[in-house]
């Protein structure tokens, strides 16, 4: 089925989301070439949204603009995956440490709701619902950190990690192990043990990185 964009939602964001997913899934590979005209025609949009999409994807290191020849896919290598997850590890450790200072129960209630939604999604085998709750779970730590620059940096890369999760999560027939991992992370964060929380987070992200590495190996 041909991908389509919805009117009323940022067209550039939608185009970027679709192209990003194609890159992460391996449907677009390093060296493949796109043109503004071709992308605009496929999605039935003007060149403005295409340029917005390309600008975002270029920032994420997924494409490169070579004028006047076009837009070239840089793809996703094992080195890219290592860089992305090492960056995320540094960002999220700071986010989590600051989030643990939050004493207000309301933000933590929202985090727990994500844990509950993942448990339900695991029971129902609902991968899209699980992915949505998973991304929100981690995003909430950045919001709770009360660090606007940290949050802004995460927002830049959040779509990339959502696309990576979309790929890896669909390889898990049973989502209960991942659901339980998020419950454990929540519990240790609420315990107040900072050293244990950092160790659990590092292991959590290491597992996510390893699943993506295995995906890349399987494509060779």
Backbone as JSON Lines, residues from 0, in Angstrom:
{"i":0,"aa":"X","n":[0.84,-1.2,0.0],"ca":[0.0,0.0,0.0],"c":[0.87,1.25,0.0]}
{"i":1,"aa":"X","n":[0.52,2.19,-0.83],"ca":[1.32,3.4,-0.96],"c":[1.15,4.27,0.28]}
{"i":2,"aa":"X","n":[2.29,4.8,0.8],"ca":[2.23,5.69,1.95],"c":[1.58,7.01,1.56]}
{"i":3,"aa":"X","n":[0.75,7.53,2.45],"ca":[0.07,8.79,2.2],"c":[0.28,9.73,3.36]}
{"i":4,"aa":"X","n":[0.11,11.02,3.1],"ca":[0.19,12.02,4.16],"c":[-1.2,12.55,4.42]}
{"i":5,"aa":"X","n":[-1.41,13.02,5.64],"ca":[-2.72,13.55,6.04],"c":[-2.68,15.07,6.01]}
{"i":6,"aa":"X","n":[-3.74,15.64,5.54],"ca":[-3.83,17.1,5.56],"c":[-4.16,17.56,6.98]}
{"i":7,"aa":"X","n":[-3.67,18.75,7.33],"ca":[-3.94,19.28,8.66],"c":[-2.84,18.94,9.66]}
{"i":8,"aa":"X","n":[-1.94,18.04,9.3],"ca":[-0.79,17.7,10.12],"c":[0.45,18.16,9.35]}
{"i":9,"aa":"X","n":[1.5,18.56,10.07],"ca":[2.71,19.05,9.41],"c":[3.15,18.1,8.3]}
{"i":10,"aa":"X","n":[3.09,18.56,7.07],"ca":[3.42,17.71,5.94],"c":[4.9,17.32,5.94]}
{"i":11,"aa":"X","n":[5.75,18.28,6.29],"ca":[7.17,17.99,6.34],"c":[7.49,16.9,7.34]}
{"i":12,"aa":"X","n":[6.84,16.96,8.5],"ca":[7.06,15.94,9.53],"c":[6.6,14.58,9.05]}
{"i":13,"aa":"X","n":[5.45,14.54,8.37],"ca":[4.94,13.26,7.88],"c":[5.85,12.66,6.81]}
{"i":14,"aa":"X","n":[6.31,13.5,5.9],"ca":[7.2,13.01,4.85],"c":[8.5,12.49,5.47]}
{"i":15,"aa":"X","n":[9.03,13.25,6.44],"ca":[10.26,12.81,7.12],"c":[10.04,11.48,7.83]}
{"i":16,"aa":"X","n":[8.88,11.32,8.48],"ca":[8.59,10.08,9.21],"c":[8.6,8.88,8.27]}
{"i":17,"aa":"X","n":[7.99,9.04,7.11],"ca":[7.89,7.91,6.17],"c":[9.26,7.56,5.59]}
{"i":18,"aa":"X","n":[10.01,8.59,5.18],"ca":[11.34,8.33,4.61],"c":[12.26,7.74,5.67]}
{"i":19,"aa":"X","n":[12.18,8.28,6.89],"ca":[13.0,7.77,7.99],"c":[12.72,6.28,8.23]}
{"i":20,"aa":"X","n":[11.45,5.91,8.25],"ca":[11.11,4.51,8.47],"c":[11.62,3.63,7.34]}
{"i":21,"aa":"X","n":[11.58,4.13,6.12],"ca":[12.1,3.35,4.99],"c":[13.6,3.14,5.12]}
{"i":22,"aa":"X","n":[14.3,4.15,5.63],"ca":[15.75,4.02,5.82],"c":[16.05,3.03,6.93]}
{"i":23,"aa":"X","n":[15.37,3.19,8.06],"ca":[15.62,2.32,9.21],"c":[15.25,0.87,8.89]}
{"i":24,"aa":"X","n":[14.2,0.68,8.09],"ca":[13.8,-0.68,7.71],"c":[14.68,-1.28,6.63]}
{"i":25,"aa":"X","n":[15.53,-0.45,6.03],"ca":[16.4,-0.95,4.98],"c":[15.78,-0.9,3.61]}
{"i":26,"aa":"X","n":[14.6,-0.29,3.49],"ca":[13.96,-0.18,2.18],"c":[14.68,0.85,1.32]}
{"i":27,"aa":"X","n":[15.27,1.85,1.96],"ca":[16.17,2.79,1.3],"c":[17.56,2.56,1.88]}
{"i":28,"aa":"X","n":[18.55,2.38,1.02],"ca":[19.88,2.04,1.5],"c":[20.9,3.09,1.09]}
{"i":29,"aa":"X","n":[22.06,3.01,1.74],"ca":[23.13,3.98,1.47],"c":[23.44,4.04,-0.02]}
{"i":30,"aa":"X","n":[23.48,5.27,-0.54],"ca":[23.76,5.47,-1.95],"c":[22.54,5.68,-2.8]}
{"i":31,"aa":"X","n":[21.36,5.28,-2.29],"ca":[20.13,5.52,-3.05],"c":[19.92,7.03,-3.19]}
{"i":32,"aa":"X","n":[19.34,7.42,-4.32],"ca":[19.16,8.84,-4.61],"c":[17.69,9.2,-4.72]}
{"i":33,"aa":"X","n":[17.32,10.3,-4.1],"ca":[15.98,10.86,-4.21],"c":[16.09,12.25,-4.83]}
{"i":34,"aa":"X","n":[14.98,12.73,-5.34],"ca":[14.92,14.11,-5.81],"c":[13.73,14.8,-5.16]}
{"i":35,"aa":"X","n":[13.83,16.12,-5.03],"ca":[12.7,16.88,-4.47],"c":[11.45,16.66,-5.3]}
{"i":36,"aa":"X","n":[11.63,16.67,-6.62],"ca":[10.47,16.5,-7.52],"c":[9.82,15.14,-7.32]}
{"i":37,"aa":"X","n":[10.65,14.11,-7.22],"ca":[10.12,12.76,-7.07],"c":[9.39,12.57,-5.76]}
{"i":38,"aa":"X","n":[9.95,13.08,-4.67],"ca":[9.31,12.95,-3.37],"c":[8.02,13.76,-3.33]}
{"i":39,"aa":"X","n":[8.07,14.98,-3.87],"ca":[6.87,15.83,-3.89],"c":[5.75,15.17,-4.69]}
{"i":40,"aa":"X","n":[6.12,14.55,-5.79],"ca":[5.11,13.9,-6.63],"c":[4.52,12.68,-5.92]}
{"i":41,"aa":"X","n":[5.37,11.9,-5.28],"ca":[4.86,10.7,-4.59],"c":[3.85,11.06,-3.52]}
{"i":42,"aa":"X","n":[4.15,12.07,-2.73],"ca":[3.28,12.41,-1.61],"c":[2.27,13.5,-1.93]}
{"i":43,"aa":"X","n":[2.31,13.97,-3.18],"ca":[1.36,15.0,-3.6],"c":[1.42,16.24,-2.71]}
{"i":44,"aa":"X","n":[2.65,16.71,-2.49],"ca":[2.87,17.92,-1.71],"c":[3.77,18.84,-2.51]}
{"i":45,"aa":"X","n":[3.88,20.09,-2.05],"ca":[4.79,21.02,-2.71],"c":[6.22,20.75,-2.25]}
{"i":46,"aa":"X","n":[7.16,21.46,-2.83],"ca":[8.56,21.23,-2.47],"c":[8.9,21.75,-1.08]}
{"i":47,"aa":"X","n":[8.1,22.68,-0.54],"ca":[8.37,23.22,0.8],"c":[8.43,22.13,1.86]}
{"i":48,"aa":"X","n":[7.38,21.31,1.99],"ca":[7.41,20.22,2.98],"c":[8.53,19.23,2.72]}
{"i":49,"aa":"X","n":[8.86,19.0,1.44],"ca":[9.96,18.07,1.12],"c":[11.27,18.64,1.66]}
{"i":50,"aa":"X","n":[11.48,19.92,1.47],"ca":[12.72,20.54,1.98],"c":[12.76,20.49,3.5]}
{"i":51,"aa":"X","n":[11.62,20.7,4.15],"ca":[11.57,20.61,5.61],"c":[11.94,19.19,6.06]}
{"i":52,"aa":"X","n":[11.39,18.2,5.35],"ca":[11.67,16.81,5.7],"c":[13.15,16.5,5.52]}
{"i":53,"aa":"X","n":[13.71,16.93,4.4],"ca":[15.12,16.65,4.11],"c":[16.02,17.34,5.12]}
{"i":54,"aa":"X","n":[15.66,18.55,5.52],"ca":[16.44,19.28,6.52],"c":[16.5,18.5,7.83]}
{"i":55,"aa":"X","n":[15.36,17.96,8.26],"ca":[15.32,17.19,9.49],"c":[16.13,15.89,9.37]}
{"i":56,"aa":"X","n":[15.96,15.2,8.26],"ca":[16.67,13.94,8.07],"c":[18.18,14.16,7.92]}
{"i":57,"aa":"X","n":[18.54,15.29,7.34],"ca":[19.95,15.64,7.22],"c":[20.55,15.9,8.6]}
{"i":58,"aa":"X","n":[19.78,16.58,9.45],"ca":[20.23,16.84,10.82],"c":[20.46,15.53,11.56]}
{"i":59,"aa":"X","n":[19.6,14.55,11.3],"ca":[19.71,13.25,11.96],"c":[20.8,12.37,11.37]}
{"i":60,"aa":"X","n":[21.41,12.84,10.27],"ca":[22.5,12.09,9.66],"c":[22.04,10.93,8.8]}
{"i":61,"aa":"X","n":[20.79,10.98,8.35],"ca":[20.25,9.88,7.54],"c":[20.33,10.16,6.04]}
{"i":62,"aa":"X","n":[20.39,11.44,5.66],"ca":[20.5,11.79,4.24],"c":[21.52,12.91,4.09]}
{"i":63,"aa":"X","n":[21.95,13.1,2.85],"ca":[22.89,14.18,2.53],"c":[22.43,14.83,1.23]}
{"i":64,"aa":"X","n":[22.4,16.15,1.22],"ca":[22.01,16.89,0.03],"c":[23.27,17.23,-0.76]}
{"i":65,"aa":"X","n":[23.29,16.82,-2.02],"ca":[24.43,17.12,-2.89],"c":[23.89,17.89,-4.1]}
{"i":66,"aa":"X","n":[23.96,19.16,-4.01],"ca":[23.43,19.99,-5.09],"c":[24.41,20.01,-6.27]}
{"i":67,"aa":"X","n":[23.94,19.95,-7.51],"ca":[22.51,19.9,-7.89],"c":[22.0,18.49,-8.14]}
{"i":68,"aa":"X","n":[22.74,17.48,-7.7],"ca":[22.42,16.11,-8.1],"c":[21.26,15.49,-7.33]}
{"i":69,"aa":"X","n":[21.0,15.95,-6.13],"ca":[19.85,15.41,-5.41],"c":[20.13,15.08,-3.96]}
{"i":70,"aa":"X","n":[19.28,14.21,-3.42],"ca":[19.32,13.82,-2.02],"c":[19.8,12.37,-1.96]}
{"i":71,"aa":"X","n":[20.87,12.14,-1.23],"ca":[21.44,10.79,-1.17],"c":[21.23,10.19,0.22]}
{"i":72,"aa":"X","n":[20.81,8.94,0.24],"ca":[20.59,8.24,1.48],"c":[21.95,7.83,2.06]}
{"i":73,"aa":"X","n":[22.16,8.17,3.33],"ca":[23.38,7.75,4.0],"c":[23.18,6.39,4.67]}
{"i":74,"aa":"X","n":[21.92,6.06,4.93],"ca":[21.62,4.75,5.49],"c":[21.88,4.68,6.98]}
{"i":75,"aa":"X","n":[21.86,3.46,7.49],"ca":[22.05,3.23,8.91],"c":[23.04,2.08,9.07]}
{"i":76,"aa":"X","n":[24.23,2.41,9.51],"ca":[25.27,1.4,9.69],"c":[25.38,1.01,11.16]}
{"i":77,"aa":"X","n":[26.19,-0.02,11.44],"ca":[26.44,-0.42,12.82],"c":[27.07,0.72,13.6]}
{"i":78,"aa":"X","n":[27.92,1.51,12.94],"ca":[28.54,2.65,13.6],"c":[27.5,3.72,13.93]}
{"i":79,"aa":"X","n":[26.54,3.92,13.03],"ca":[25.46,4.87,13.3],"c":[24.67,4.44,14.53]}
{"i":80,"aa":"X","n":[24.36,3.16,14.6],"ca":[23.59,2.63,15.74],"c":[24.36,2.85,17.03]}
{"i":81,"aa":"X","n":[25.68,2.58,17.01],"ca":[26.49,2.79,18.21],"c":[26.49,4.25,18.63]}
{"i":82,"aa":"X","n":[26.62,5.14,17.65],"ca":[26.62,6.57,17.98],"c":[25.28,7.03,18.54]}
{"i":83,"aa":"X","n":[24.2,6.56,17.92],"ca":[22.88,6.96,18.38],"c":[22.62,6.51,19.81]}
{"i":84,"aa":"X","n":[22.95,5.27,20.1],"ca":[22.65,4.76,21.44],"c":[23.63,5.28,22.49]}
{"i":85,"aa":"X","n":[24.88,5.55,22.11],"ca":[25.79,6.15,23.08],"c":[25.35,7.58,23.4]}
{"i":86,"aa":"X","n":[24.86,8.3,22.39],"ca":[24.31,9.63,22.63],"c":[23.09,9.54,23.53]}
{"i":87,"aa":"X","n":[22.19,8.62,23.2],"ca":[20.99,8.49,24.01],"c":[21.34,8.11,25.45]}
{"i":88,"aa":"X","n":[22.32,7.23,25.62],"ca":[22.71,6.85,26.97],"c":[23.15,8.05,27.79]}
{"i":89,"aa":"X","n":[23.95,8.92,27.17],"ca":[24.43,10.11,27.87],"c":[23.27,11.04,28.2]}
{"i":90,"aa":"X","n":[22.38,11.24,27.24],"ca":[21.24,12.13,27.46],"c":[20.29,11.57,28.52]}
{"i":91,"aa":"X","n":[19.99,10.29,28.39],"ca":[18.96,9.72,29.26],"c":[19.46,9.52,30.7]}
{"i":92,"aa":"X","n":[20.73,9.29,30.88],"ca":[21.26,9.21,32.25],"c":[21.05,10.53,32.96]}
{"i":93,"aa":"X","n":[21.31,11.63,32.26],"ca":[21.09,12.96,32.86],"c":[19.6,13.17,33.12]}
{"i":94,"aa":"X","n":[18.76,12.81,32.14],"ca":[17.32,12.99,32.3],"c":[16.79,12.2,33.5]}
{"i":95,"aa":"X","n":[17.22,10.97,33.62],"ca":[16.74,10.11,34.71],"c":[17.21,10.62,36.06]}
{"i":96,"aa":"X","n":[18.48,11.03,36.15],"ca":[19.0,11.53,37.42],"c":[18.22,12.77,37.89]}
{"i":97,"aa":"X","n":[17.88,13.64,36.95],"ca":[17.11,14.84,37.31],"c":[15.65,14.49,37.59]}
{"i":98,"aa":"X","n":[15.12,13.54,36.84],"ca":[13.73,13.13,37.06],"c":[13.55,12.53,38.44]}
{"i":99,"aa":"X","n":[14.57,11.85,38.95],"ca":[14.48,11.23,40.26],"c":[14.36,12.24,41.39]}
{"i":100,"aa":"X","n":[14.66,13.51,41.08],"ca":[14.5,14.57,42.07],"c":[13.06,15.05,42.17]}
{"i":101,"aa":"X","n":[12.22,14.64,41.21],"ca":[10.82,15.08,41.19],"c":[10.04,14.33,42.27]}
{"i":102,"aa":"X","n":[9.45,15.08,43.18],"ca":[8.69,14.48,44.28],"c":[7.19,14.51,44.04]}
{"i":103,"aa":"X","n":[6.76,15.3,43.08],"ca":[5.35,15.36,42.73],"c":[4.9,14.01,42.16]}
{"i":104,"aa":"X","n":[3.81,13.48,42.67],"ca":[3.33,12.16,42.24],"c":[2.73,12.16,40.84]}
{"i":105,"aa":"X","n":[2.22,13.31,40.38],"ca":[1.5,13.35,39.11],"c":[2.36,12.93,37.92]}
{"i":106,"aa":"X","n":[3.58,13.48,37.75],"ca":[4.4,13.03,36.62],"c":[4.71,11.53,36.7]}
{"i":107,"aa":"X","n":[4.95,11.03,37.89],"ca":[5.24,9.6,38.05],"c":[4.01,8.76,37.76]}
{"i":108,"aa":"X","n":[2.85,9.31,38.03],"ca":[1.62,8.59,37.7],"c":[1.52,8.41,36.19]}
{"i":109,"aa":"X","n":[1.92,9.42,35.43],"ca":[1.9,9.31,33.98],"c":[2.89,8.25,33.48]}
{"i":110,"aa":"X","n":[4.06,8.19,34.13],"ca":[5.04,7.17,33.77],"c":[4.47,5.79,34.05]}
{"i":111,"aa":"X","n":[3.84,5.63,35.22],"ca":[3.25,4.33,35.57],"c":[2.13,3.94,34.59]}
{"i":112,"aa":"X","n":[1.37,4.9,34.14],"ca":[0.33,4.61,33.16],"c":[0.93,4.03,31.89]}
{"i":113,"aa":"X","n":[2.1,4.5,31.49],"ca":[2.79,3.94,30.32],"c":[3.16,2.48,30.57]}
{"i":114,"aa":"X","n":[3.64,2.21,31.79],"ca":[3.98,0.83,32.15],"c":[2.75,-0.06,32.05]}
{"i":115,"aa":"X","n":[1.63,0.44,32.54],"ca":[0.39,-0.33,32.48],"c":[-0.08,-0.54,31.05]}
{"i":116,"aa":"X","n":[0.06,0.49,30.22],"ca":[-0.34,0.35,28.82],"c":[0.53,-0.65,28.09]}
{"i":117,"aa":"X","n":[1.82,-0.69,28.42],"ca":[2.7,-1.68,27.79],"c":[2.31,-3.09,28.22]}
{"i":118,"aa":"X","n":[1.92,-3.25,29.48],"ca":[1.51,-4.57,29.96],"c":[0.27,-5.04,29.21]}
{"i":119,"aa":"X","n":[-0.69,-4.14,29.02],"ca":[-1.91,-4.49,28.3],"c":[-1.58,-4.82,26.84]}
{"i":120,"aa":"X","n":[-0.73,-3.99,26.23],"ca":[-0.35,-4.21,24.84],"c":[0.37,-5.54,24.68]}
{"i":121,"aa":"X","n":[1.19,-5.91,25.67],"ca":[1.89,-7.2,25.62],"c":[0.89,-8.34,25.68]}
{"i":122,"aa":"X","n":[-0.1,-8.22,26.55],"ca":[-1.13,-9.26,26.66],"c":[-1.9,-9.42,25.36]}
{"i":123,"aa":"X","n":[-2.13,-8.3,24.68],"ca":[-2.94,-8.31,23.47],"c":[-2.1,-8.47,22.2]}
{"i":124,"aa":"X","n":[-0.77,-8.48,22.35],"ca":[0.1,-8.58,21.18],"c":[-0.02,-7.38,20.26]}
{"i":125,"aa":"X","n":[-0.29,-6.22,20.85],"ca":[-0.51,-4.99,20.09],"c":[0.81,-4.21,20.0]}
{"i":126,"aa":"X","n":[1.58,-4.46,18.95],"ca":[2.89,-3.84,18.81],"c":[2.83,-2.31,18.66]}
{"i":127,"aa":"X","n":[1.94,-1.76,17.83],"ca":[1.89,-0.29,17.72],"c":[1.57,0.4,19.04]}
{"i":128,"aa":"X","n":[0.64,-0.17,19.81],"ca":[0.29,0.43,21.11],"c":[1.47,0.34,22.06]}
{"i":129,"aa":"X","n":[2.18,-0.77,22.02],"ca":[3.35,-0.94,22.88],"c":[4.42,0.09,22.52]}
{"i":130,"aa":"X","n":[4.67,0.25,21.23],"ca":[5.68,1.2,20.79],"c":[5.35,2.62,21.25]}
{"i":131,"aa":"X","n":[4.1,3.0,21.11],"ca":[3.68,4.35,21.49],"c":[3.9,4.58,22.99]}
{"i":132,"aa":"X","n":[3.51,3.6,23.81],"ca":[3.68,3.73,25.25],"c":[5.16,3.71,25.64]}
{"i":133,"aa":"X","n":[5.95,2.91,24.95],"ca":[7.39,2.81,25.2],"c":[8.07,4.16,24.96]}
{"i":134,"aa":"X","n":[7.81,4.77,23.82],"ca":[8.42,6.07,23.51],"c":[7.97,7.13,24.51]}
{"i":135,"aa":"X","n":[6.7,7.13,24.86],"ca":[6.19,8.12,25.82],"c":[6.82,7.91,27.19]}
{"i":136,"aa":"X","n":[6.99,6.66,27.6],"ca":[7.62,6.33,28.88],"c":[8.97,7.03,29.0]}
{"i":137,"aa":"X","n":[9.82,6.87,27.99],"ca":[11.15,7.46,28.04],"c":[11.11,8.98,27.86]}
{"i":138,"aa":"X","n":[10.21,9.46,27.03],"ca":[10.12,10.91,26.8],"c":[9.74,11.66,28.08]}
{"i":139,"aa":"X","n":[8.95,11.03,28.92],"ca":[8.52,11.68,30.15],"c":[9.69,12.02,31.07]}
{"i":140,"aa":"X","n":[10.75,11.21,31.05],"ca":[11.91,11.52,31.89],"c":[12.54,12.84,31.48]}
{"i":141,"aa":"X","n":[12.59,13.09,30.17],"ca":[13.16,14.34,29.67],"c":[12.28,15.52,30.06]}
{"i":142,"aa":"X","n":[10.98,15.32,30.04],"ca":[10.07,16.39,30.46],"c":[10.21,16.66,31.95]}
{"i":143,"aa":"X","n":[10.33,15.6,32.73],"ca":[10.45,15.75,34.19],"c":[11.78,16.36,34.61]}
{"i":144,"aa":"X","n":[12.79,16.27,33.73],"ca":[14.13,16.76,34.07],"c":[14.18,18.28,34.24]}
{"i":145,"aa":"X","n":[13.21,18.97,33.68],"ca":[13.16,20.44,33.76],"c":[14.48,21.04,33.25]}
{"i":146,"aa":"X","n":[14.85,20.6,32.06],"ca":[16.1,21.03,31.42],"c":[15.76,21.25,29.95]}
{"i":147,"aa":"X","n":[15.33,22.48,29.59],"ca":[14.83,22.73,28.24],"c":[15.79,22.33,27.12]}
{"i":148,"aa":"X","n":[17.07,22.55,27.3],"ca":[18.03,22.19,26.24],"c":[18.15,20.67,26.11]}
{"i":149,"aa":"X","n":[18.1,19.98,27.21],"ca":[18.13,18.51,27.16],"c":[16.89,17.99,26.46]}
{"i":150,"aa":"X","n":[15.74,18.54,26.8],"ca":[14.49,18.12,26.17],"c":[14.51,18.42,24.68]}
{"i":151,"aa":"X","n":[15.02,19.58,24.3],"ca":[15.07,19.96,22.89],"c":[15.96,19.01,22.1]}
{"i":152,"aa":"X","n":[17.08,18.6,22.7],"ca":[17.97,17.65,22.02],"c":[17.28,16.31,21.83]}
{"i":153,"aa":"X","n":[16.58,15.85,22.87],"ca":[15.84,14.59,22.76],"c":[14.77,14.68,21.68]}
{"i":154,"aa":"X","n":[14.05,15.77,21.62],"ca":[13.0,15.92,20.62],"c":[13.55,15.82,19.2]}
{"i":155,"aa":"X","n":[14.79,16.27,19.01],"ca":[15.39,16.18,17.68],"c":[15.59,14.73,17.27]}
{"i":156,"aa":"X","n":[15.95,13.87,18.23],"ca":[16.27,12.49,17.92],"c":[15.15,11.51,18.25]}
{"i":157,"aa":"X","n":[14.14,11.96,18.93],"ca":[13.03,11.08,19.31],"c":[12.42,10.35,18.11]}
{"i":158,"aa":"X","n":[12.18,11.04,16.96],"ca":[11.62,10.31,15.81],"c":[12.53,9.19,15.31]}
{"i":159,"aa":"X","n":[13.84,9.39,15.38],"ca":[14.77,8.35,14.95],"c":[14.65,7.13,15.85]}
{"i":160,"aa":"X","n":[14.61,7.36,17.16],"ca":[14.51,6.23,18.08],"c":[13.14,5.56,18.0]}
{"i":161,"aa":"X","n":[12.12,6.33,17.7],"ca":[10.79,5.73,17.5],"c":[10.81,4.81,16.29]}
{"i":162,"aa":"X","n":[11.52,5.23,15.23],"ca":[11.62,4.4,14.03],"c":[12.45,3.15,14.3]}
{"i":163,"aa":"X","n":[13.53,3.28,15.06],"ca":[14.34,2.12,15.43],"c":[13.5,1.12,16.24]}
{"i":164,"aa":"X","n":[12.71,1.65,17.18],"ca":[11.86,0.78,18.0],"c":[10.81,0.1,17.15]}
{"i":165,"aa":"X","n":[10.29,0.81,16.17],"ca":[9.28,0.23,15.29],"c":[9.82,-1.01,14.59]}
{"i":166,"aa":"X","n":[11.11,-0.98,14.26],"ca":[11.73,-2.13,13.59],"c":[11.98,-3.25,14.58]}
{"i":167,"aa":"X","n":[12.63,-2.94,15.7],"ca":[13.04,-4.0,16.62],"c":[11.87,-4.64,17.34]}
{"i":168,"aa":"X","n":[10.87,-3.85,17.68],"ca":[9.75,-4.38,18.46],"c":[8.93,-5.39,17.67]}
{"i":169,"aa":"X","n":[8.91,-5.22,16.36],"ca":[8.12,-6.13,15.53],"c":[8.8,-7.47,15.33]}
{"i":170,"aa":"X","n":[10.02,-7.61,15.85],"ca":[10.69,-8.91,15.84],"c":[10.38,-9.71,17.11]}
{"i":171,"aa":"X","n":[9.74,-9.06,18.06],"ca":[9.39,-9.73,19.31],"c":[7.96,-10.26,19.25]}
{"i":172,"aa":"X","n":[7.83,-11.56,19.11],"ca":[6.49,-12.15,19.11],"c":[5.82,-11.97,20.47]}
{"i":173,"aa":"X","n":[6.63,-12.08,21.52],"ca":[6.13,-11.94,22.88],"c":[6.72,-10.67,23.49]}
{"i":174,"aa":"X","n":[5.87,-9.74,23.84],"ca":[6.31,-8.44,24.35],"c":[6.41,-8.4,25.87]}
{"i":175,"aa":"X","n":[6.12,-9.5,26.53],"ca":[6.08,-9.49,27.99],"c":[7.46,-9.23,28.63]}
{"i":176,"aa":"X","n":[8.52,-9.74,28.0],"ca":[9.85,-9.51,28.55],"c":[10.19,-8.02,28.53]}
{"i":177,"aa":"X","n":[9.87,-7.37,27.42],"ca":[10.12,-5.93,27.32],"c":[9.24,-5.15,28.29]}
{"i":178,"aa":"X","n":[8.0,-5.6,28.43],"ca":[7.09,-4.95,29.38],"c":[7.65,-5.03,30.79]}
{"i":179,"aa":"X","n":[8.14,-6.2,31.16],"ca":[8.7,-6.39,32.5],"c":[9.96,-5.56,32.7]}
{"i":180,"aa":"X","n":[10.75,-5.38,31.64],"ca":[11.96,-4.56,31.74],"c":[11.61,-3.12,32.07]}
{"i":181,"aa":"X","n":[10.55,-2.62,31.5],"ca":[10.12,-1.25,31.8],"c":[9.57,-1.14,33.22]}
{"i":182,"aa":"X","n":[8.89,-2.19,33.69],"ca":[8.4,-2.19,35.06],"c":[9.58,-2.16,36.04]}
{"i":183,"aa":"X","n":[10.62,-2.96,35.74],"ca":[11.8,-2.97,36.62],"c":[12.46,-1.6,36.65]}
{"i":184,"aa":"X","n":[12.58,-0.97,35.47],"ca":[13.2,0.35,35.41],"c":[12.39,1.35,36.22]}
{"i":185,"aa":"X","n":[11.09,1.29,36.09],"ca":[10.23,2.19,36.88],"c":[10.46,1.97,38.37]}
{"i":186,"aa":"X","n":[10.45,0.73,38.8],"ca":[10.58,0.41,40.22],"c":[11.89,0.91,40.8]}
{"i":187,"aa":"X","n":[12.98,0.72,40.05],"ca":[14.27,1.14,40.59],"c":[14.39,2.66,40.6]}
{"i":188,"aa":"X","n":[13.76,3.33,39.66],"ca":[13.77,4.79,39.67],"c":[13.01,5.32,40.89]}
{"i":189,"aa":"X","n":[11.91,4.69,41.19],"ca":[11.1,5.12,42.34],"c":[11.74,4.76,43.67]}
{"i":190,"aa":"X","n":[12.67,3.81,43.64],"ca":[13.32,3.4,44.88],"c":[14.26,4.48,45.4]}
{"i":191,"aa":"X","n":[14.74,5.36,44.48],"ca":[15.65,6.43,44.88],"c":[17.11,6.03,44.85]}
{"i":192,"aa":"X","n":[17.4,4.78,44.49],"ca":[18.77,4.31,44.43],"c":[19.37,4.72,43.09]}
{"i":193,"aa":"X","n":[20.16,5.78,43.09],"ca":[20.66,6.37,41.85],"c":[21.64,5.44,41.12]}
{"i":194,"aa":"X","n":[22.5,4.78,41.86],"ca":[23.47,3.89,41.23],"c":[22.75,2.71,40.56]}
{"i":195,"aa":"X","n":[21.75,2.16,41.25],"ca":[20.99,1.05,40.69],"c":[20.19,1.51,39.48]}
{"i":196,"aa":"X","n":[19.67,2.72,39.55],"ca":[18.87,3.26,38.45],"c":[19.73,3.43,37.2]}
{"i":197,"aa":"X","n":[20.93,3.96,37.37],"ca":[21.81,4.15,36.22],"c":[22.21,2.8,35.61]}
{"i":198,"aa":"X","n":[22.5,1.83,36.47],"ca":[22.88,0.51,35.98],"c":[21.73,-0.15,35.21]}
{"i":199,"aa":"X","n":[20.51,-0.01,35.73],"ca":[19.35,-0.59,35.07],"c":[19.08,0.08,33.73]}
{"i":200,"aa":"X","n":[19.25,1.4,33.69],"ca":[19.03,2.14,32.45],"c":[20.06,1.73,31.39]}
{"i":201,"aa":"X","n":[21.33,1.62,31.79],"ca":[22.38,1.24,30.85],"c":[22.08,-0.14,30.26]}
{"i":202,"aa":"X","n":[21.66,-1.07,31.1],"ca":[21.33,-2.41,30.62],"c":[20.11,-2.39,29.71]}
{"i":203,"aa":"X","n":[19.15,-1.55,30.03],"ca":[17.93,-1.4,29.25],"c":[18.26,-0.92,27.83]}
{"i":204,"aa":"X","n":[19.08,0.11,27.74],"ca":[19.44,0.66,26.44],"c":[20.4,-0.25,25.69]}
{"i":205,"aa":"X","n":[21.25,-0.99,26.41],"ca":[22.15,-1.93,25.77],"c":[21.35,-3.01,25.03]}
{"i":206,"aa":"X","n":[20.28,-3.47,25.66],"ca":[19.44,-4.47,25.01],"c":[18.79,-3.94,23.75]}
{"i":207,"aa":"X","n":[18.34,-2.69,23.79],"ca":[17.72,-2.08,22.61],"c":[18.73,-1.94,21.48]}
{"i":208,"aa":"X","n":[19.95,-1.52,21.81],"ca":[20.99,-1.38,20.79],"c":[21.34,-2.73,20.18]}
{"i":209,"aa":"X","n":[21.44,-3.75,21.02],"ca":[21.81,-5.07,20.52],"c":[20.76,-5.63,19.56]}
{"i":210,"aa":"X","n":[19.48,-5.39,19.85],"ca":[18.43,-5.87,18.95],"c":[18.53,-5.19,17.59]}
{"i":211,"aa":"X","n":[18.89,-3.9,17.58],"ca":[19.03,-3.2,16.31],"c":[20.27,-3.69,15.57]}
{"i":212,"aa":"X","n":[21.32,-4.0,16.28],"ca":[22.53,-4.54,15.64],"c":[22.21,-5.88,14.96]}
{"i":213,"aa":"X","n":[21.46,-6.72,15.65],"ca":[21.09,-8.02,15.08],"c":[20.23,-7.84,13.83]}
{"i":214,"aa":"X","n":[19.39,-6.8,13.84],"ca":[18.57,-6.51,12.67],"c":[19.45,-6.17,11.48]}
{"i":215,"aa":"X","n":[20.46,-5.36,11.7],"ca":[21.38,-4.97,10.61],"c":[22.14,-6.19,10.08]}
{"i":216,"aa":"X","n":[22.57,-7.06,10.98],"ca":[23.3,-8.26,10.58],"c":[22.4,-9.15,9.71]}
{"i":217,"aa":"X","n":[21.13,-9.25,10.1],"ca":[20.2,-10.1,9.37],"c":[19.96,-9.61,7.94]}
{"i":218,"aa":"X","n":[20.22,-8.35,7.68],"ca":[19.98,-7.78,6.35],"c":[21.12,-8.05,5.38]}
{"i":219,"aa":"X","n":[22.25,-8.49,5.88],"ca":[23.42,-8.67,5.01],"c":[23.25,-9.87,4.08]}
